[in-house]
Amino acid sequence: MYEYPYEIKEYYTPSLNSLKRIYTQHPKFNGNTRLIYDLLIDHWNAKTGYAYPTIYDLARESGMSTSGVKNQIKTLVELGLVRKQKTKINGRLNDVYHLLPPVTTIEEFYEKFPEIKAQAEA
């Protein structure tokens, strides 16, 4: 178990190191993108295999506007971290989010995004 600088008395959600150290090299990825990914993980449902918060829920929880949340979800889809689809839930058509695993090494990242490798080498 990890040690922390103080006693944590609430539920703690760790964030993936690849999101903190690798994906930040992509110009479209920023702290808000990571926050929305982390919130989608919080909303992930093991029974269904996806997360299905509303845009309004994500906006309220993140402190972002609904358009900001939509932009971050678009970025997550573009980066291959989320797959978005429409599914009927309780008789209504809703967006659901399948969380995809990030690459975990810089080599995999450069292979997936060769334009970023070219920029890093320039």
Buried (B, 14 or more C-beta within 10 A) or exposed (E): EEEEEEEEEEEEEEEBEBBEEBBBBBEEBEEBBBBBBBBBBEBBEEEEEBBBBEBEEBBEBBEBEEEBBBBBBBBBBEBEBBEEEEEEEEEEEEBBBBBEEBBEEBEEBBEBBEEBBEEEEE
